[in-house]
Amino acid sequence: DAKTTQPTSMDCAEGRAANLPCNHSTISGNEYVYWYRQIHSQGPQYIIHGLKNNETNEMASLIITEDRKSSTLILPHATLRDTAVYYCIVRVADDYKLSFGAGTTVTVRA
Amino acid sequence: EPEVTQTPSHQVTQMGQEVILRCVPISNHLYFYWYRQILGQKVEFLVSFYNNEISEKSEIFDDQFSVERPDGSNFTLKIRSTKLEDSAMYFCATQTRRGDTQYFGPGTRLTVL
C-alpha cells in the first residue's frame, strides 16, 4: 500500500536547485515525512524529516504544505554526487519499519 | 561521524548453505533492523529487534531467517539454508529509540549460486 506518490524520474542541472515533489494525501496527524536517498546500491542515506513545519539542514530543505498532503525536498545546489534514487516515506512516530516505494531517480547533469 | 558497518561486503555461497551477515550498530543505538533489496526492486523490511527480542517481522522473514545480538555489539542475520531467491543486498539499520531516525549500513551483497 503506497502512502506516497513520487515522479519516476527527473533531471537537474548541476549547480541548480533540485525540487523533488511527493504527494501523501492520506497522511495522518501523527505521521512524519522522511526523505532518504540511495546512491547506486549503497545503503539508504537519511536526508531530512518533518511533521508539519518546514525543516532545513546541511543537506536539504523540506517544505510541507499547510494541509500536509504534499511536500517538496529541495537540494539547493545540486552536484553530480547527488545523482541517486530519492525516497519520500510517511511513517508513524512510533512505528518500527520504514516502507520504501520506488522513489524518484534524480540525475544531475553537468 | 558514527556509522553503521556491515561485514562482509560481498558473500557468495552455494544454495543450501548457511550464511551469517554481520552488523555493528552505532554505539548508543538500541533498535536494530534488517532490510533487503533484490536487484532492481524496492528496499523491503525484514525484521526489527530490540532488547534481545524481535519486535516486528515481515512475511519474508520465515523460519529460515534468524537474528541475534551474540556479544552485545554485533547484530547478525542468519539464513539457515540459502535459496537462489535470497540473492540480494542486505542492509542493517539502527536507531537510538523507537520512532527515531534510522541509519543504514553500506550493505552486504549476497549471491547464492
Backbone of each chain as ProteinMPNN parsed JSONL, in Angstrom:
{"seq_chain_A": "DAKTTQPTSMDCAEGRAANLPCNHSTISGNEYVYWYRQIHSQGPQYIIHGLKNNETNEMASLIITEDRKSSTLILPHATLRDTAVYYCIVRVADDYKLSFGAGTTVTVRA", "coords_chain_A": {"N_chain_A": [[0.852, -1.189, 0.0], [0.976, 1.894, -1.161], [1.816, 4.837, 0.377], [2.746, 7.176, -0.476], [3.311, 9.239, -3.389], [5.495, 9.641, -6.003], [7.297, 11.272, -8.666], [8.603, 9.256, -11.31], [11.124, 9.76, -12.405], [13.583, 12.4, -12.726], [15.435, 15.102, -14.129], [18.213, 17.225, -13.417], [20.049, 20.256, -13.524], [23.488, 20.668, -12.905], [24.508, 22.566, -10.116], [22.159, 23.953, -9.983], [19.031, 24.374, -8.197], [17.348, 21.502, -7.021], [14.114, 20.361, -7.052], [12.106, 18.181, -5.49], [9.116, 16.589, -5.703], [6.486, 15.235, -3.604], [3.604, 13.413, -3.033], [1.309, 12.873, -0.471], [-1.439, 12.299, 0.273], [-3.102, 10.976, 2.048], [-2.063, 11.184, 4.546], [-1.696, 10.904, 8.078], [-2.315, 12.633, 11.231], [-0.296, 11.981, 13.028], [1.839, 11.159, 11.575], [5.055, 11.299, 10.205], [7.019, 12.872, 7.633], [9.572, 11.481, 5.888], [12.711, 11.687, 4.229], [14.906, 9.842, 2.282], [17.866, 8.859, 0.524], [19.37, 6.866, -2.076], [22.327, 5.938, -3.334], [23.536, 4.443, -6.154], [23.847, 1.097, -5.321], [24.179, 1.464, -2.675], [23.709, 1.729, 0.93], [20.59, 3.096, 2.068], [20.504, 6.592, 2.631], [19.913, 8.835, 5.164], [18.175, 11.91, 4.837], [16.431, 14.081, 5.665], [13.674, 14.992, 7.821], [10.24, 15.703, 8.701], [7.335, 17.011, 10.458], [5.157, 18.951, 10.397], [6.114, 21.49, 10.157], [8.335, 23.465, 8.11], [11.583, 22.284, 7.359], [15.141, 22.493, 7.616], [18.408, 21.432, 6.889], [21.934, 20.695, 6.69], [22.036, 19.351, 4.338], [19.621, 19.584, 2.877], [16.378, 21.121, 2.236], [13.083, 20.862, 3.541], [9.883, 21.257, 2.523], [6.683, 21.413, 3.657], [3.323, 21.282, 2.823], [0.57, 23.269, 4.02], [-1.755, 21.796, 4.487], [-0.617, 19.362, 4.718], [-0.652, 17.441, 2.781], [1.13, 17.169, 0.775], [4.641, 17.426, -0.078], [7.872, 18.95, -0.587], [11.138, 18.236, -1.395], [14.091, 20.013, -1.296], [17.087, 20.342, -2.892], [19.57, 22.5, -2.606], [21.794, 23.298, -4.222], [22.51, 21.407, -6.599], [24.777, 18.731, -7.117], [26.914, 16.56, -9.074], [27.26, 14.358, -7.515], [24.903, 14.104, -6.215], [23.256, 12.569, -7.698], [20.952, 10.037, -7.582], [18.556, 7.682, -6.178], [15.695, 8.958, -4.755], [13.777, 8.756, -1.883], [10.598, 9.28, -0.605], [9.031, 8.961, 2.404], [6.36, 8.068, 4.463], [5.746, 7.915, 7.86], [4.589, 6.602, 10.899], [4.996, 8.019, 14.118], [5.889, 6.254, 16.194], [6.408, 3.965, 14.869], [8.025, 0.953, 13.774], [9.282, 0.002, 11.308], [10.546, 1.245, 8.13], [8.841, 1.98, 5.172], [9.6, 1.524, 1.993], [9.072, 2.966, -1.196], [9.147, 3.094, -4.782], [10.499, 5.408, -5.342], [12.117, 8.465, -6.607], [14.148, 8.706, -9.362], [16.836, 10.661, -9.593], [18.752, 12.493, -11.774], [21.608, 14.262, -12.027], [22.939, 16.558, -14.204], [25.843, 17.656, -15.884]], "CA_chain_A": [[0.0, 0.0, 0.0], [1.823, 3.064, -1.269], [1.278, 6.006, 1.041], [3.308, 8.344, -1.149], [3.433, 9.211, -4.835], [6.61, 10.452, -6.465], [7.596, 11.049, -10.083], [9.552, 8.166, -11.513], [12.468, 10.27, -12.644], [13.722, 13.803, -13.078], [16.78, 15.575, -14.383], [18.521, 18.508, -12.814], [21.337, 20.78, -13.952], [24.465, 20.873, -11.837], [24.544, 23.924, -9.605], [20.815, 24.484, -9.812], [18.234, 23.731, -7.153], [16.502, 20.381, -7.425], [12.881, 20.341, -6.262], [11.539, 16.845, -5.619], [7.788, 16.584, -5.096], [5.934, 13.998, -3.056], [2.213, 13.506, -2.595], [0.916, 11.956, 0.615], [-2.754, 12.88, 0.547], [-3.8, 10.266, 3.13], [-1.215, 11.243, 5.742], [-2.392, 11.12, 9.341], [-1.737, 13.683, 12.048], [0.88, 11.537, 13.763], [2.812, 10.611, 10.629], [6.127, 12.159, 9.747], [7.525, 12.7, 6.272], [11.011, 11.242, 5.856], [13.381, 11.572, 2.933], [16.172, 9.128, 2.206], [18.318, 8.642, -0.843], [20.205, 5.689, -2.268], [23.265, 6.12, -4.43], [23.805, 3.108, -6.713], [23.28, 0.076, -4.445], [24.629, 1.712, -1.309], [22.648, 1.783, 1.904], [19.838, 4.351, 2.068], [21.095, 7.662, 3.431], [18.928, 9.772, 5.711], [18.364, 13.293, 4.419], [15.706, 15.048, 6.467], [12.296, 14.616, 8.073], [9.437, 16.75, 9.318], [5.955, 16.693, 10.796], [4.317, 19.94, 9.722], [6.884, 22.7, 9.876], [9.427, 23.329, 7.162], [12.834, 21.929, 8.004], [16.357, 22.682, 6.828], [19.68, 21.005, 7.466], [23.074, 20.967, 5.81], [21.865, 18.649, 3.071], [18.431, 19.909, 2.095], [15.226, 21.736, 2.899], [11.828, 20.143, 3.364], [8.731, 22.145, 2.576], [5.44, 20.641, 3.798], [2.175, 22.167, 2.636], [-0.185, 23.513, 5.25], [-2.673, 20.671, 4.708], [0.265, 18.207, 4.874], [-0.923, 16.417, 1.776], [2.274, 17.048, -0.124], [5.868, 18.058, 0.384], [8.917, 19.105, -1.583], [12.524, 18.213, -0.934], [14.891, 20.93, -2.106], [18.544, 20.297, -2.827], [19.765, 23.893, -3.039], [22.795, 23.417, -5.291], [22.747, 20.009, -6.931], [26.062, 18.344, -7.682], [26.853, 15.256, -9.734], [27.189, 13.334, -6.473], [23.512, 13.996, -5.749], [22.544, 11.611, -8.547], [20.536, 8.95, -6.688], [17.113, 7.479, -6.033], [15.22, 9.674, -3.576], [12.572, 8.147, -1.354], [9.744, 10.011, 0.329], [8.403, 7.908, 3.221], [5.494, 8.52, 5.546], [5.96, 6.953, 8.951], [4.025, 6.931, 12.198], [6.069, 8.4, 15.037], [6.445, 5.153, 16.976], [6.479, 2.761, 14.04], [9.353, 0.374, 13.684], [9.89, -0.098, 9.994], [10.372, 2.2, 7.041], [8.276, 1.334, 3.985], [10.146, 2.191, 0.817], [8.457, 2.808, -2.501], [10.097, 3.058, -5.897], [11.294, 6.629, -5.307], [12.386, 9.25, -7.812], [15.537, 8.655, -9.818], [17.288, 12.002, -9.937], [20.02, 12.527, -12.486], [22.172, 15.611, -12.115], [23.748, 16.612, -15.426], [26.816, 18.766, -15.929]], "C_chain_A": [[0.889, 1.24, 0.0], [1.132, 4.229, -0.588], [1.759, 7.274, 0.379], [3.348, 8.128, -2.653], [4.534, 10.165, -5.237], [6.773, 10.258, -7.97], [8.668, 9.977, -10.219], [10.975, 8.676, -11.673], [12.421, 11.77, -12.895], [15.197, 14.124, -13.275], [16.961, 16.929, -13.735], [19.892, 18.95, -13.321], [22.233, 21.017, -12.751], [24.494, 22.337, -11.43], [23.192, 24.557, -9.4], [20.117, 23.769, -8.657], [17.423, 22.589, -7.756], [15.307, 20.335, -6.488], [12.165, 19.02, -6.506], [10.18, 16.809, -4.923], [7.392, 15.211, -4.563], [4.501, 14.263, -2.614], [1.937, 12.451, -1.533], [-0.439, 12.407, 1.13], [-3.495, 12.201, 1.696], [-3.012, 10.297, 4.441], [-2.057, 11.54, 6.985], [-1.639, 12.135, 10.196], [-0.465, 13.29, 12.773], [1.937, 10.916, 12.858], [3.798, 11.68, 10.173], [6.42, 11.885, 8.278], [9.038, 12.6, 6.361], [11.492, 11.215, 4.412], [14.706, 10.858, 3.126], [16.602, 9.122, 0.751], [19.249, 7.438, -0.887], [21.035, 5.895, -3.529], [23.73, 4.745, -4.88], [23.135, 2.071, -5.826], [23.776, 0.246, -3.024], [23.441, 1.709, -0.353], [21.901, 3.106, 1.837], [20.446, 5.346, 3.055], [19.997, 8.606, 3.883], [19.228, 11.185, 5.228], [17.726, 14.243, 5.438], [14.323, 14.492, 6.785], [11.56, 15.769, 8.743], [8.031, 16.279, 9.607], [5.0, 17.669, 10.108], [5.052, 21.237, 9.415], [7.934, 22.428, 8.805], [10.713, 23.083, 7.941], [13.995, 22.164, 7.054], [17.533, 22.115, 7.591], [20.772, 21.236, 6.431], [22.921, 20.298, 4.445], [20.745, 19.23, 2.227], [17.433, 20.702, 2.926], [13.989, 20.912, 2.583], [10.695, 21.136, 3.555], [7.476, 21.287, 2.599], [4.276, 21.613, 3.671], [1.355, 22.238, 3.927], [-1.16, 22.373, 5.547], [-1.928, 19.333, 4.855], [0.038, 17.125, 3.823], [0.19, 16.285, 0.749], [3.483, 17.755, 0.465], [6.853, 18.137, -0.771], [10.27, 19.072, -0.89], [13.315, 19.105, -1.859], [16.371, 20.684, -1.826], [19.016, 21.619, -3.404], [20.734, 24.072, -4.203], [23.222, 22.0, -5.677], [24.139, 19.8, -7.527], [25.91, 16.961, -8.314], [26.713, 14.135, -8.706], [25.797, 13.192, -5.87], [22.673, 13.079, -6.636], [22.243, 10.361, -7.723], [19.038, 8.71, -6.849], [16.697, 8.111, -4.71], [13.866, 9.114, -3.149], [11.872, 9.084, -0.377], [8.941, 8.96, 1.09], [7.575, 8.552, 4.307], [5.539, 7.471, 6.651], [5.334, 7.461, 10.242], [5.171, 7.101, 13.191], [6.693, 7.213, 15.748], [6.5, 3.849, 16.189], [7.906, 2.238, 14.013], [9.947, 0.567, 12.296], [9.692, 1.152, 9.145], [9.844, 1.433, 5.832], [8.708, 2.117, 2.748], [9.274, 1.921, -0.401], [9.536, 2.741, -3.559], [10.969, 4.31, -5.949], [11.371, 7.357, -6.624], [13.857, 9.125, -8.157], [15.919, 10.034, -10.312], [18.654, 11.913, -10.602], [20.463, 13.972, -12.595], [23.15, 15.635, -13.278], [24.64, 17.838, -15.408], [26.408, 19.807, -16.946]], "O_chain_A": [[1.478, 1.596, 1.021], [0.001, 4.574, -0.928], [1.226, 8.35, 0.65], [3.409, 6.997, -3.133], [4.524, 11.341, -4.871], [6.429, 9.201, -8.498], [9.526, 9.819, -9.35], [11.917, 8.09, -11.139], [11.379, 12.335, -13.228], [16.078, 13.507, -12.675], [16.006, 17.677, -13.529], [20.785, 18.127, -13.524], [21.789, 21.507, -11.713], [24.504, 23.233, -12.275], [23.075, 25.58, -8.725], [20.55, 22.709, -8.204], [16.885, 22.702, -8.857], [15.469, 20.278, -5.269], [11.673, 18.77, -7.607], [10.095, 16.978, -3.707], [7.892, 14.178, -5.008], [4.231, 15.23, -1.902], [2.292, 11.283, -1.691], [-0.571, 12.84, 2.275], [-4.419, 12.784, 2.262], [-3.283, 9.507, 5.345], [-3.005, 12.325, 6.938], [-0.482, 12.457, 9.926], [0.356, 14.146, 13.102], [2.833, 10.222, 13.337], [3.424, 12.795, 9.81], [6.113, 10.815, 7.753], [9.705, 13.514, 6.846], [10.782, 10.782, 3.504], [15.51, 11.204, 3.991], [15.791, 9.353, -0.147], [19.834, 7.045, 0.122], [20.507, 6.01, -4.634], [24.258, 3.97, -4.082], [21.929, 2.169, -5.6], [23.795, -0.711, -2.25], [22.29, 1.689, -0.791], [22.513, 4.142, 1.575], [20.846, 4.985, 4.161], [19.236, 9.119, 3.062], [20.382, 11.612, 5.209], [18.402, 15.103, 6.003], [13.847, 13.601, 6.081], [12.176, 16.69, 9.28], [7.583, 15.267, 9.068], [4.138, 17.259, 9.331], [4.659, 21.989, 8.523], [8.365, 21.289, 8.622], [10.903, 23.607, 9.039], [13.85, 22.049, 5.837], [17.642, 22.298, 8.804], [20.549, 21.897, 5.417], [23.62, 20.66, 3.498], [20.881, 19.36, 1.011], [17.609, 20.922, 4.124], [13.865, 20.34, 1.5], [10.566, 21.769, 4.603], [7.229, 20.518, 1.67], [4.25, 22.648, 4.337], [1.451, 21.372, 4.797], [-1.372, 22.02, 6.707], [-2.55, 18.297, 5.091], [0.506, 15.998, 3.988], [0.173, 15.362, -0.065], [3.365, 18.571, 1.379], [6.686, 17.478, -1.797], [10.507, 19.794, 0.078], [13.223, 18.974, -3.08], [16.84, 20.8, -0.694], [18.869, 21.837, -4.607], [20.511, 24.913, -5.073], [24.188, 21.467, -5.132], [24.608, 20.598, -8.338], [24.904, 16.282, -8.112], [26.123, 13.092, -8.989], [25.542, 12.265, -5.102], [21.5, 12.842, -6.348], [23.157, 9.703, -7.226], [18.348, 9.439, -7.562], [17.285, 7.825, -3.667], [12.937, 9.013, -3.95], [12.483, 9.608, 0.554], [8.243, 8.153, 0.476], [8.03, 9.469, 4.991], [5.385, 6.277, 6.392], [5.53, 8.614, 10.627], [6.186, 6.41, 13.109], [7.914, 7.163, 15.896], [6.624, 2.768, 16.765], [8.864, 2.987, 14.206], [10.983, 1.213, 12.133], [8.818, 1.981, 9.396], [10.348, 0.357, 5.508], [8.236, 3.226, 2.498], [8.802, 0.805, -0.612], [10.681, 2.384, -3.285], [12.054, 4.287, -6.531], [10.784, 6.943, -7.624], [14.719, 9.41, -7.325], [15.398, 10.517, -11.317], [19.59, 11.328, -10.056], [19.773, 14.803, -13.185], [24.079, 14.829, -13.334], [24.236, 18.916, -14.971], [27.104, 20.807, -17.12]]}, "seq_chain_B": "EPEVTQTPSHQVTQMGQEVILRCVPISNHLYFYWYRQILGQKVEFLVSFYNNEISEKSEIFDDQFSVERPDGSNFTLKIRSTKLEDSAMYFCATQTRRGDTQYFGPGTRLTVL", "coords_chain_B": {"N_chain_B": [[31.988, 11.081, 12.29], [29.702, 8.815, 13.615], [29.105, 5.531, 12.253], [27.116, 2.923, 10.813], [28.342, -0.289, 10.377], [28.961, -3.051, 8.156], [29.633, -6.489, 7.601], [30.319, -9.451, 5.652], [31.275, -7.4, 2.789], [30.601, -8.544, 0.441], [29.192, -11.666, -0.181], [29.457, -14.861, -1.326], [27.738, -17.83, -1.861], [26.824, -21.315, -1.818], [23.747, -22.757, -2.829], [21.611, -23.825, -0.247], [23.463, -23.657, 1.756], [24.434, -22.271, 4.938], [24.435, -18.869, 5.923], [25.88, -16.076, 7.591], [25.304, -12.805, 8.258], [26.8, -9.813, 9.253], [26.553, -6.988, 11.442], [27.587, -3.94, 12.792], [26.294, -1.868, 15.044], [25.683, 1.696, 15.513], [27.067, 3.13, 18.426], [25.375, 3.935, 20.686], [22.919, 3.07, 19.969], [19.833, 1.341, 20.126], [17.861, -0.023, 18.817], [17.42, -2.288, 16.192], [17.597, -3.27, 12.789], [16.904, -5.262, 9.891], [16.947, -5.054, 6.404], [16.195, -5.892, 2.995], [17.192, -5.832, -0.436], [16.334, -6.869, -3.438], [17.874, -7.124, -6.611], [17.133, -4.372, -8.6], [14.697, -3.983, -7.425], [12.435, -2.828, -4.779], [13.499, -1.55, -1.563], [13.068, -3.691, 1.104], [11.507, -4.315, 4.216], [12.658, -6.532, 6.716], [12.981, -7.363, 9.49], [12.69, -6.211, 12.873], [14.449, -5.477, 15.899], [14.774, -5.459, 19.353], [15.979, -5.088, 22.618], [16.865, -7.692, 22.821], [14.897, -9.142, 21.567], [12.666, -9.992, 18.892], [10.786, -7.45, 17.55], [9.129, -6.822, 15.443], [8.292, -8.43, 12.393], [8.485, -9.221, 8.891], [6.562, -10.86, 6.285], [8.441, -12.055, 4.729], [10.437, -12.836, 6.405], [10.909, -15.737, 7.308], [11.06, -19.076, 8.773], [13.592, -19.738, 8.008], [15.211, -17.649, 8.526], [17.033, -15.908, 11.075], [17.78, -13.781, 13.849], [20.204, -12.253, 15.983], [21.928, -10.858, 18.808], [24.834, -11.481, 19.521], [27.038, -10.779, 21.169], [26.631, -8.389, 22.438], [27.489, -6.295, 20.906], [27.79, -6.801, 18.071], [25.288, -7.36, 15.567], [23.443, -9.842, 14.129], [22.341, -11.473, 11.122], [21.074, -14.506, 10.24], [20.84, -16.852, 7.694], [19.468, -19.867, 7.277], [19.389, -22.02, 5.379], [20.257, -21.336, 2.396], [18.532, -20.02, -0.48], [18.191, -19.651, -4.042], [16.686, -17.386, -4.505], [17.266, -15.787, -2.367], [19.317, -14.183, -2.984], [20.512, -10.972, -2.865], [20.848, -7.501, -1.834], [21.612, -6.876, 1.502], [20.675, -4.884, 4.098], [21.584, -3.41, 7.124], [20.106, -1.52, 9.709], [20.035, 1.016, 12.234], [18.832, 2.581, 15.245], [18.398, 5.085, 17.836], [16.175, 5.127, 19.573], [12.753, 4.025, 19.606], [10.956, 5.074, 16.816], [12.725, 7.023, 16.174], [15.199, 8.468, 13.929], [16.38, 6.254, 11.434], [19.489, 4.795, 10.704], [21.437, 3.606, 8.093], [23.553, 0.836, 7.185], [26.258, 0.051, 4.857], [25.625, -2.218, 3.473], [25.437, -5.734, 2.574], [26.236, -7.682, -0.113], [24.647, -10.483, -1.102], [25.167, -13.413, -2.829], [23.716, -16.184, -4.125], [24.472, -19.278, -5.373]], "CA_chain_B": [[30.566, 10.785, 12.457], [29.492, 7.359, 13.782], [28.469, 4.866, 11.13], [26.787, 1.508, 10.891], [29.219, -1.046, 9.491], [28.482, -4.395, 7.852], [30.587, -7.421, 7.006], [31.243, -8.968, 4.63], [30.641, -6.537, 1.803], [30.07, -9.441, -0.575], [29.225, -13.058, 0.23], [28.998, -15.808, -2.339], [27.511, -19.106, -1.211], [26.084, -22.307, -2.584], [22.373, -22.994, -2.38], [21.515, -24.78, 0.841], [24.425, -23.356, 2.803], [24.088, -21.25, 5.932], [25.254, -17.658, 5.91], [25.676, -15.119, 8.673], [25.658, -11.44, 7.9], [27.09, -9.098, 10.495], [26.337, -5.551, 11.504], [27.991, -3.275, 14.033], [25.457, -0.659, 15.135], [26.208, 2.897, 16.154], [27.274, 2.653, 19.784], [24.292, 4.15, 21.648], [21.655, 2.698, 19.346], [19.223, 0.214, 20.824], [16.919, -0.697, 17.933], [18.175, -2.799, 15.059], [16.734, -3.688, 11.692], [17.422, -5.789, 8.635], [16.169, -4.865, 5.186], [16.867, -6.453, 1.845], [16.817, -5.249, -1.724], [16.637, -7.68, -4.609], [18.338, -6.267, -7.704], [16.109, -3.711, -9.385], [13.428, -3.897, -6.709], [12.385, -1.899, -3.656], [14.05, -1.943, -0.274], [11.995, -4.35, 1.854], [11.734, -4.567, 5.634], [12.667, -7.927, 7.14], [12.795, -7.604, 10.909], [13.21, -5.24, 13.834], [14.976, -6.202, 17.066], [15.025, -4.563, 20.474], [16.034, -5.736, 23.922], [17.073, -9.12, 22.563], [13.679, -9.783, 21.063], [12.099, -9.479, 17.657], [9.617, -6.616, 17.819], [8.251, -6.927, 14.279], [8.906, -9.087, 11.247], [7.646, -9.251, 7.702], [6.267, -12.198, 5.775], [9.663, -12.597, 4.147], [11.26, -13.351, 7.5], [10.342, -17.025, 7.714], [11.868, -19.871, 9.704], [14.965, -19.838, 7.519], [15.931, -16.474, 8.999], [17.071, -15.633, 12.499], [18.632, -12.649, 14.208], [20.638, -12.231, 17.365], [22.997, -9.934, 19.169], [25.567, -12.502, 20.276], [28.053, -10.31, 22.119], [26.323, -7.038, 22.893], [27.891, -5.26, 19.951], [27.359, -7.205, 16.743], [23.902, -7.761, 15.323], [23.62, -10.739, 12.992], [21.235, -12.093, 10.399], [21.454, -15.819, 9.767], [19.934, -17.563, 6.779], [19.856, -21.237, 7.618], [19.582, -22.812, 4.17], [20.011, -20.308, 1.39], [17.899, -20.33, -1.752], [18.6, -18.737, -5.102], [15.934, -16.131, -4.379], [17.806, -14.98, -1.268], [20.328, -13.276, -3.544], [20.028, -9.597, -2.677], [21.613, -6.67, -0.9], [21.034, -6.887, 2.836], [21.056, -3.672, 4.816], [21.315, -3.258, 8.54], [19.813, -0.148, 10.113], [19.933, 1.129, 13.684], [18.331, 3.855, 15.748], [18.571, 5.205, 19.282], [14.935, 4.74, 20.24], [11.633, 3.775, 18.719], [10.44, 6.244, 16.133], [13.806, 7.936, 15.826], [15.745, 8.289, 12.582], [17.159, 5.048, 11.222], [20.711, 4.972, 9.92], [21.716, 2.358, 7.394], [24.89, 0.432, 6.823], [26.536, 0.034, 3.42], [25.03, -3.398, 2.865], [26.158, -6.942, 2.159], [25.661, -8.303, -1.323], [24.623, -11.941, -1.004], [24.94, -14.113, -4.095], [23.506, -17.618, -3.914], [24.659, -19.972, -6.653]], "C_chain_B": [[30.386, 9.27, 12.568], [28.738, 6.763, 12.604], [28.103, 3.435, 11.507], [27.719, 0.784, 9.921], [28.661, -2.458, 9.315], [29.611, -5.211, 7.24], [29.9, -8.741, 6.713], [30.538, -8.007, 3.677], [29.997, -7.377, 0.702], [30.255, -10.879, -0.106], [28.662, -13.899, -0.902], [28.865, -17.174, -1.668], [26.76, -20.045, -2.144], [24.692, -22.48, -1.983], [22.364, -24.082, -1.296], [22.487, -24.524, 1.98], [23.884, -22.288, 3.746], [25.004, -20.043, 5.758], [24.899, -16.796, 7.111], [26.189, -13.768, 8.212], [25.777, -10.631, 9.186], [26.957, -7.6, 10.361], [26.881, -5.047, 12.835], [27.223, -1.964, 14.101], [26.249, 0.526, 15.653], [26.084, 2.692, 17.659], [26.096, 2.861, 20.733], [22.927, 3.784, 21.075], [21.145, 1.394, 19.937], [18.256, -0.589, 19.971], [17.652, -1.06, 16.641], [17.225, -3.41, 14.043], [17.564, -4.385, 10.615], [16.407, -5.512, 7.533], [16.903, -5.592, 4.066], [16.36, -5.758, 0.59], [17.285, -6.193, -2.831], [16.947, -6.734, -5.764], [17.175, -5.71, -8.513], [14.777, -3.542, -8.69], [13.531, -2.95, -5.509], [13.159, -2.444, -2.454], [12.897, -2.485, 0.58], [12.412, -4.589, 3.305], [11.713, -6.059, 5.905], [12.259, -8.067, 8.604], [13.315, -6.425, 11.717], [13.483, -5.976, 15.14], [15.29, -5.196, 18.145], [15.042, -5.38, 21.752], [16.075, -7.259, 23.791], [15.829, -9.872, 22.13], [13.31, -9.186, 19.717], [10.851, -8.684, 18.005], [8.636, -6.626, 16.647], [9.011, -7.65, 13.171], [7.926, -9.121, 10.087], [7.392, -10.701, 7.298], [7.508, -12.857, 5.176], [10.484, -13.333, 5.208], [10.643, -14.635, 8.018], [11.33, -17.789, 8.584], [13.307, -20.053, 9.244], [15.847, -18.702, 8.049], [15.944, -16.43, 10.524], [18.008, -14.452, 12.737], [19.05, -12.811, 15.658], [21.716, -11.17, 17.533], [23.921, -10.734, 20.091], [26.498, -11.964, 21.362], [27.816, -8.885, 22.585], [26.78, -5.941, 21.973], [27.426, -5.62, 18.554], [25.879, -7.544, 16.729], [23.941, -8.597, 14.058], [22.292, -11.193, 12.407], [21.748, -13.424, 9.873], [20.381, -16.34, 8.818], [20.367, -19.011, 6.83], [20.198, -22.065, 6.387], [19.232, -21.921, 2.981], [19.371, -20.859, 0.123], [18.388, -19.314, -2.786], [17.948, -17.364, -4.924], [16.347, -15.287, -3.174], [18.899, -14.028, -1.749], [19.786, -11.856, -3.532], [21.088, -8.804, -1.929], [20.88, -6.702, 0.433], [21.588, -5.695, 3.61], [20.665, -3.776, 6.286], [21.009, -1.78, 8.805], [19.673, -0.106, 11.625], [19.393, 2.507, 14.067], [18.422, 3.873, 17.263], [17.34, 4.723, 20.03], [13.836, 4.624, 19.203], [11.129, 5.071, 18.11], [11.497, 7.24, 15.733], [14.287, 7.645, 14.403], [16.565, 7.006, 12.518], [18.357, 5.368, 10.336], [21.139, 3.611, 9.374], [23.206, 2.106, 7.205], [25.052, 0.362, 5.318], [25.989, -1.197, 2.705], [26.007, -4.538, 2.64], [25.456, -7.486, 0.928], [25.774, -9.803, -1.188], [24.292, -12.524, -2.366], [24.849, -15.593, -3.804], [23.563, -18.306, -5.269], [23.995, -21.342, -6.65]], "O_chain_B": [[30.864, 8.525, 11.712], [27.851, 7.395, 12.029], [28.702, 2.829, 12.396], [27.867, 1.201, 8.772], [27.985, -2.991, 10.195], [30.428, -4.703, 6.472], [28.987, -9.129, 7.442], [29.323, -7.829, 3.763], [28.991, -6.986, 0.11], [31.345, -11.265, 0.315], [27.545, -13.68, -1.372], [29.784, -17.621, -0.982], [26.145, -19.621, -3.124], [24.503, -22.36, -0.772], [23.023, -25.114, -1.422], [22.353, -25.11, 3.054], [22.996, -21.511, 3.393], [26.195, -20.185, 5.481], [23.761, -16.794, 7.581], [27.349, -13.616, 7.829], [24.951, -10.755, 10.09], [27.217, -7.023, 9.305], [26.658, -5.661, 13.878], [27.47, -1.053, 13.311], [27.355, 0.369, 16.169], [25.089, 2.132, 18.121], [25.847, 1.974, 21.55], [21.896, 4.15, 21.639], [21.912, 0.471, 20.212], [17.869, -1.698, 20.338], [18.395, -0.256, 16.077], [16.194, -3.986, 14.39], [18.758, -4.127, 10.457], [15.202, -5.701, 7.696], [18.096, -5.875, 4.18], [15.271, -5.185, 0.558], [18.478, -6.296, -3.117], [16.346, -5.666, -5.876], [16.346, -6.453, -9.038], [13.828, -3.023, -9.277], [14.578, -2.353, -5.26], [13.43, -3.641, -2.356], [11.878, -1.817, 0.755], [13.535, -5.013, 3.578], [10.855, -6.776, 5.389], [11.318, -8.791, 8.928], [14.248, -5.733, 11.31], [12.831, -6.973, 15.451], [15.98, -4.204, 17.907], [14.207, -6.264, 21.942], [15.423, -7.995, 24.532], [15.724, -11.085, 22.308], [13.603, -8.024, 19.436], [9.956, -9.192, 18.682], [7.434, -6.454, 16.848], [10.225, -7.496, 13.034], [6.71, -9.059, 10.271], [7.934, -11.634, 7.89], [7.601, -14.083, 5.126], [11.141, -14.333, 4.918], [9.944, -14.638, 9.031], [12.311, -17.227, 9.071], [14.154, -20.484, 10.027], [17.074, -18.791, 8.02], [14.993, -16.857, 11.179], [18.901, -14.167, 11.938], [18.345, -13.425, 16.459], [22.311, -10.671, 16.578], [23.791, -10.661, 21.313], [26.718, -12.633, 22.372], [28.74, -8.242, 23.084], [26.497, -4.769, 22.221], [26.737, -4.828, 17.911], [25.301, -7.956, 17.735], [24.414, -8.131, 13.021], [21.275, -11.282, 13.095], [22.74, -13.47, 9.145], [19.185, -16.276, 9.102], [21.495, -19.346, 6.469], [21.221, -22.749, 6.375], [18.066, -21.775, 2.614], [19.625, -21.99, -0.29], [18.926, -18.261, -2.441], [18.569, -16.328, -5.157], [15.829, -14.187, -2.985], [19.35, -13.165, -0.996], [18.739, -11.571, -4.112], [22.085, -9.351, -1.457], [19.657, -6.568, 0.477], [22.799, -5.527, 3.752], [19.554, -4.182, 6.626], [21.6, -0.899, 8.18], [19.239, -1.083, 12.235], [19.492, 3.466, 13.301], [18.511, 2.826, 17.903], [17.453, 3.992, 21.014], [13.981, 5.074, 18.066], [10.904, 6.052, 18.819], [11.206, 8.204, 15.025], [13.834, 6.697, 13.762], [17.342, 6.706, 13.424], [18.252, 6.107, 9.357], [21.192, 2.615, 10.095], [24.004, 3.035, 7.084], [24.094, 0.587, 4.579], [25.9, -1.218, 1.478], [27.218, -4.344, 2.532], [24.247, -7.717, 0.929], [26.88, -10.343, -1.161], [23.28, -12.182, -2.978], [25.795, -16.193, -3.294], [22.814, -17.973, -6.188], [24.056, -22.059, -7.649]]}, "name": "protein", "num_of_chains": 2, "seq": "DAKTTQPTSMDCAEGRAANLPCNHSTISGNEYVYWYRQIHSQGPQYIIHGLKNNETNEMASLIITEDRKSSTLILPHATLRDTAVYYCIVRVADDYKLSFGAGTTVTVRAEPEVTQTPSHQVTQMGQEVILRCVPISNHLYFYWYRQILGQKVEFLVSFYNNEISEKSEIFDDQFSVERPDGSNFTLKIRSTKLEDSAMYFCATQTRRGDTQYFGPGTRLTVL"}
